[in-house]
Amino acid sequence: MDLNADLGEGFGRWTLTDDEALLACVTSANVACGFHAGDASVMRRVCDSAAARGVRIGAQVSYRDLAGFGRRAMDVPAAELAAEVAYQIGALRVFAEAAGSRVSYVKPHGALYNRTVRDDEQAAAVIEGVRLAGGDLAVLGLPGSRLLARAAAAGLTAVEEAFADRAYTPQGTLVPRGEPGAVVHDADEVVRRSVGFAVDRGVTGADGGRIPVVARSLCVHGDTPGAAALARRVRAALEEAGVAVRAFA
């Protein structure tokens, strides 16, 4: 199982994620590319640290929404969105390659991630942006999403992702953040769910029913309080359960 976290979610003097501590235990780093968080200095620092630790670097692309942290719904024309996705990948690629690494995958953030679960036009625009940026880039997304369907159709590697600290609807999608119980705060429960995704290939949904989830990557949100300590616990529990924690193939 790959273990990923959202990193570089700061801006200037403002810092949100404990990047160094998280890089010590994750296998893939979703680096903010300046549209919901992050700036040139932050991107460079995270890429340098990720490369030094052998952590895979991914572009976490977003709607252009710094004020809303990329979590506000937006209507962006497809051509514009494709260009902005390519722009973000290109910006991160400069720093990844300067650090002796590369951008290996793309993962949408926040509102864009959720929109591309069902919106085929926006999903297609993201994939067009990935193709415009060039390179053999994998795409992380929710199992069954239009995003992963579009990625596979374009000949890109589609990587199914699960969320250790998010509640699931009976349909296998994420409970919207504005609803009660959308984020799982109990650390013990997050650890149990993480092992369940890897070993049992499923999770208990918000309605108490069992939801099958087949995923190759597991996300621990970097902006959750105590995220680094939680990520360490998740990794230790996975390894204790006999799960090899390594970047996806």
C-alpha positions as CSV (number, residue, x, y, z in Angstrom):
1,M,0.0,0.0,0.0
2,D,1.2,3.5,-0.9
3,L,0.9,6.1,1.8
4,N,0.4,9.6,0.6
5,A,-0.1,13.0,2.3
6,D,-0.8,16.5,1.2
7,L,2.3,18.6,1.6
8,G,3.6,22.1,1.0
9,E,0.3,23.7,2.0
10,G,1.8,26.9,3.3
11,F,2.3,30.3,1.8
12,G,5.0,32.8,2.5
13,R,5.5,33.0,6.3
14,W,2.3,30.9,6.9
15,T,2.8,27.2,7.5
16,L,0.0,24.6,7.7
17,T,1.6,21.1,7.2
18,D,4.5,19.6,9.1
19,D,6.2,18.6,5.9
20,E,9.5,17.2,7.3
21,A,7.8,15.0,9.8
22,L,5.3,13.7,7.2
23,L,8.1,13.0,4.7
24,A,9.7,10.8,7.2
25,C,6.9,8.3,7.0
26,V,4.9,8.6,3.7
27,T,5.9,7.1,0.4
28,S,4.2,9.7,-1.9
29,A,4.0,13.5,-1.4
30,N,1.1,15.4,-2.9
31,V,2.7,18.8,-3.3
32,A,0.5,22.0,-3.5
33,C,1.3,23.9,-6.7
34,G,0.3,27.4,-5.8
35,F,-3.4,27.5,-6.6
36,H,-4.9,26.4,-3.3
37,A,-1.7,26.7,-1.2
38,G,2.1,26.7,-1.7
39,D,4.5,29.1,-3.4
40,A,7.8,28.8,-5.3
41,S,9.9,28.6,-2.1
42,V,7.6,26.1,-0.4
43,M,7.5,23.9,-3.5
44,R,11.3,24.0,-3.8
45,R,11.8,23.1,-0.2
46,V,9.4,20.2,-0.2
47,C,10.8,18.8,-3.5
48,D,14.3,19.0,-2.1
49,S,13.3,17.1,1.1
50,A,11.2,14.5,-0.8
51,A,14.0,13.8,-3.2
52,A,16.6,13.4,-0.4
53,R,14.3,10.9,1.4
54,G,13.4,9.0,-1.8
55,V,9.7,10.0,-1.5
56,R,7.7,10.1,-4.8
57,I,6.6,13.6,-5.8
58,G,3.1,14.3,-7.1
59,A,1.4,17.5,-8.3
60,Q,-1.7,18.3,-6.2
61,V,-3.6,20.5,-8.7
62,S,-6.5,22.7,-7.7
63,Y,-9.0,25.3,-8.8
64,R,-7.4,28.8,-8.5
65,D,-8.7,29.5,-5.0
66,L,-6.1,30.5,-2.5
67,A,-8.6,32.3,-0.2
68,G,-10.9,29.2,0.0
69,F,-8.0,26.7,0.2
70,G,-9.3,25.1,-3.0
71,R,-12.4,23.8,-1.2
72,R,-15.0,26.1,-2.8
73,A,-17.1,24.9,-5.7
74,M,-16.1,26.8,-8.9
75,D,-17.2,26.7,-12.5
76,V,-14.1,26.8,-14.7
77,P,-14.4,26.4,-18.5
78,A,-12.8,23.1,-19.6
79,A,-10.1,24.7,-21.8
80,E,-9.1,27.1,-19.0
81,L,-9.0,24.3,-16.4
82,A,-6.8,22.1,-18.7
83,A,-4.3,25.0,-19.1
84,E,-4.2,25.7,-15.4
85,V,-3.6,22.0,-14.5
86,A,-0.7,21.9,-17.0
87,Y,0.6,25.1,-15.6
88,Q,0.7,23.8,-12.0
89,I,2.4,20.5,-13.1
90,G,5.0,22.5,-15.0
91,A,5.7,24.7,-12.0
92,L,6.3,21.8,-9.7
93,R,8.3,19.9,-12.3
94,V,11.0,22.6,-12.3
95,F,11.7,22.1,-8.6
96,A,11.3,18.3,-8.7
97,E,13.9,18.0,-11.5
98,A,16.2,20.5,-9.9
99,A,16.2,18.3,-6.8
100,G,17.2,15.3,-8.9
101,S,13.7,13.8,-8.9
102,R,10.6,14.1,-11.1
103,V,6.8,14.6,-10.9
104,S,5.4,11.1,-11.1
105,Y,1.7,11.6,-10.7
106,V,-1.2,14.1,-10.4
107,K,-3.9,14.3,-7.8
108,P,-6.7,16.9,-7.8
109,H,-7.3,18.7,-4.5
110,G,-10.5,19.6,-2.6
111,A,-13.4,20.8,-4.7
112,L,-11.7,19.7,-7.9
113,Y,-11.2,16.2,-6.6
114,N,-14.8,15.9,-5.6
115,R,-16.1,17.5,-8.8
116,T,-14.2,15.0,-11.0
117,V,-15.8,12.0,-9.3
118,R,-19.1,12.6,-11.2
119,D,-18.5,15.5,-13.7
120,D,-17.1,14.0,-16.9
121,E,-16.4,17.3,-18.5
122,Q,-14.2,18.6,-15.6
123,A,-12.6,15.1,-15.3
124,A,-11.7,15.2,-19.1
125,A,-10.3,18.7,-18.7
126,V,-8.0,17.6,-15.9
127,I,-6.7,14.7,-18.0
128,E,-6.2,17.0,-20.9
129,G,-4.1,19.2,-18.7
130,V,-2.1,16.2,-17.6
131,R,-1.5,15.2,-21.2
132,L,-0.6,18.8,-22.1
133,A,2.0,18.8,-19.4
134,G,3.5,15.7,-20.9
135,G,5.4,12.9,-19.3
136,D,4.3,9.5,-18.1
137,L,2.2,10.7,-15.2
138,A,-0.2,8.5,-13.1
139,V,-3.5,9.9,-11.8
140,L,-4.8,9.4,-8.3
141,G,-8.5,9.5,-7.7
142,L,-11.5,7.9,-6.1
143,P,-12.4,4.4,-7.2
144,G,-15.1,4.4,-9.8
145,S,-14.7,8.2,-10.5
146,R,-15.0,9.8,-13.9
147,L,-11.4,11.0,-13.4
148,L,-9.9,7.6,-13.3
149,A,-12.1,6.4,-16.2
150,R,-10.8,9.3,-18.3
151,A,-7.2,8.6,-17.2
152,A,-7.4,5.0,-18.2
153,A,-9.0,5.9,-21.5
154,A,-6.1,8.3,-22.2
155,G,-3.6,5.5,-21.6
156,L,-2.5,6.9,-18.2
157,T,-2.0,4.8,-15.1
158,A,-5.1,5.2,-12.9
159,V,-4.4,4.7,-9.2
160,E,-7.3,4.1,-6.8
161,E,-7.1,6.0,-3.5
162,A,-8.7,5.6,-0.1
163,F,-9.0,8.1,2.7
164,A,-8.1,7.0,6.2
165,D,-9.7,10.0,7.9
166,R,-12.8,10.6,5.8
167,A,-16.3,9.2,6.1
168,Y,-17.9,7.4,3.1
169,T,-21.4,7.5,1.8
170,P,-23.2,4.2,0.9
171,Q,-22.3,5.0,-2.8
172,G,-18.6,4.9,-2.0
173,T,-18.0,8.6,-2.3
174,L,-16.7,10.9,0.5
175,V,-19.2,12.5,2.8
176,P,-19.1,16.3,2.1
177,R,-17.0,18.2,4.6
178,G,-19.9,20.4,5.6
179,E,-21.9,17.5,6.9
180,P,-21.5,16.1,10.5
181,G,-19.0,13.3,10.8
182,A,-17.4,13.9,7.4
183,V,-13.9,13.9,9.0
184,V,-12.9,11.0,11.3
185,H,-11.1,12.6,14.3
186,D,-10.6,9.5,16.5
187,A,-7.0,8.4,15.9
188,D,-7.6,4.8,16.9
189,E,-10.5,4.6,14.4
190,V,-8.3,6.1,11.6
191,V,-5.7,3.4,12.3
192,R,-8.3,0.7,12.2
193,R,-9.8,1.9,9.0
194,S,-6.4,2.2,7.4
195,V,-5.7,-1.5,8.1
196,G,-9.1,-2.4,6.9
197,F,-8.6,-0.7,3.5
198,A,-5.3,-2.6,3.0
199,V,-6.3,-6.0,4.4
200,D,-10.1,-6.3,4.1
201,R,-10.5,-4.1,1.0
202,G,-13.4,-2.2,2.5
203,V,-14.7,0.3,5.1
204,T,-17.8,0.8,7.2
205,G,-19.9,3.6,5.7
206,A,-21.6,6.5,7.4
207,D,-24.8,4.5,7.5
208,G,-23.2,1.5,9.1
209,G,-23.1,-0.6,5.9
210,R,-20.0,-2.3,4.5
211,I,-18.5,-0.6,1.4
212,P,-15.9,-2.4,-0.7
213,V,-13.0,-0.2,-1.5
214,V,-10.1,-1.5,-3.6
215,A,-7.2,1.0,-3.4
216,R,-3.5,1.1,-4.1
217,S,-2.8,4.4,-2.2
218,L,-4.0,5.6,1.2
219,C,-4.2,9.3,2.1
220,V,-3.6,10.8,5.5
221,H,-4.5,14.5,5.3
222,G,-1.5,16.7,6.1
223,D,-3.7,19.6,7.5
224,T,-5.3,17.4,10.2
225,P,-4.1,18.3,13.7
226,G,-1.4,15.8,14.7
227,A,-1.1,14.5,11.1
228,A,2.5,13.4,11.4
229,A,2.0,11.4,14.6
230,L,-1.1,9.9,13.0
231,A,0.7,9.0,9.8
232,R,3.4,7.2,11.9
233,R,0.8,5.2,13.7
234,V,-0.9,4.3,10.4
235,R,2.3,3.1,8.8
236,A,3.3,1.1,11.9
237,A,-0.1,-0.6,12.0
238,L,0.0,-1.4,8.3
239,E,3.5,-3.0,8.7
240,E,2.4,-4.9,11.8
241,A,-0.5,-6.3,9.7
242,G,2.0,-7.6,7.1
243,V,1.3,-4.9,4.6
244,A,4.3,-3.7,2.6
245,V,4.2,0.1,2.6
246,R,5.8,1.4,-0.6
247,A,5.0,3.7,-3.5
248,F,2.5,2.4,-6.0
249,A,3.9,0.7,-9.2
